[in-house]
Amino acid sequence: MRKLTIAELRRRELAKLVAFKTESPTDEDFREARKLMNSFYRLCGLAETNLYLSNEERTCNLKSTKRSEEREHAWWERLDKMFHELYGLNLVYCGYAPSIVKVTPGHGVSEKIQRHFYQ
């Protein structure tokens, strides 16, 4: 069996995300989910950039680094709200980048949508 490309893995995760919303998805459901997932991947990229900026001696105390971290936080709040309203999922930080999870009271957190990054 051949190894799936990053694009194929992302499409598979997109289909899993849409399945959380409806059993019979339309093209509009896929467009909406793709837009949300693209925003999620850009947020992950910003989180990685902020990790480097905040751990570099020359950039950790700059105003631009602080603004970038505030931008990341506001973006995270907006995406978390959208994921929760549309799919019943949440974003949580387990490391430097957010994960898409299902929070079940009394049972904890389980990751539902995998992140796939280009190396």
N, C-alpha and C positions, 0 to 999 in steps of 0.2 A: 504494500500500500504506500502510495507516495505521500510525502509530507505536504500539508496544506500551506499555501502562501499566507502572508499576513492579511492580505485583502480578503481571501476566502475565509479565514478565521473570523475576521471582523463581520463579514456578511452572515456567518453562522450565528454569531452573538447578536446581531441585529434581529435576526428571525426569532431568537429566544426572547429578546426584549419585547417585540411586538406580541408574542404569545401571552405575555403577562397582561396585555390589555384586552385582546379579543381572540376568539378562536377562528374567526373568518376575516383575516386582515384584508384591507383594501390598499391600493397604491398610495393613498393619502396617509394611511397608518405607517407605511414604510418610509415615506418622505419625512413625516414628523419625527419618527424614531431616528432616522439617519441624521437629521439636523441636530437632534439632541445628543446623539453619540459623537458627532463631530465636535460639538461644543465640549463634551466630556473629555475627548482626547486633547483638545487644545488646553483645557484646564490642567490636565496631567502634565503637558509640556511646560506650562507656566509654573506649576508646582516644582518641577525639576529645575527650572531656571532659578526660582527663588531659593531652592536648596543650595545651589552653588553660590548664589549671591550672599546669602546669609552666613555661609561658612567660609567665606573668603575675607581675610583680614582687611583688604583694601576697600571692600564694598559693603561690609556688614552693617555699618552705621550710616550709610548714605540715605538721604531723603528719598531718592529714587527707589531704593530697595524697600523702604518702608511703604511707599505708595504701591509698589508692585505686590507686596504681601497683602495690603488692604484690598487691592483689586482682586487678588486670588480669593480672599475670604468672601467678598461680596459675590463673586462669580459662583463660588461653591454654594452659598446660601440660595442663590437663584436656581441653580441646577438641582439642588437637593429638593427644593420645593416642587419643581416641575416633575422630577422622577417620582416623588411621592404622590402627587396629584394624579398623574397619568397612569402609573404602573404599580403603585403601592410599594415602591422600592426606596431606599435611602442611599445617600453617599456618606461614607465614613472614611477617616484616615487610618489606615493600617500601614504605617510607614510614611514615606514622603509624598505619595500620590494617593488620591481618593480611590475607593473601591465602591462598586455598586452592589448593595447587599439587601437582604430581606431581614428586618428586625422582627423577631417573634418574642413577645413577652414570655418570660419563663423558660425559653429555649435558647436564647442568645441570638447570635448573628450568623448568617450563612451567606457566602458570596454567591450571587446568582448570575452575574454577567462578568466574564473574564476580560481583562485588559490585554490587548495585543499591541506591542510597540514595534516600530521599525528599528532595527539595530544600527 
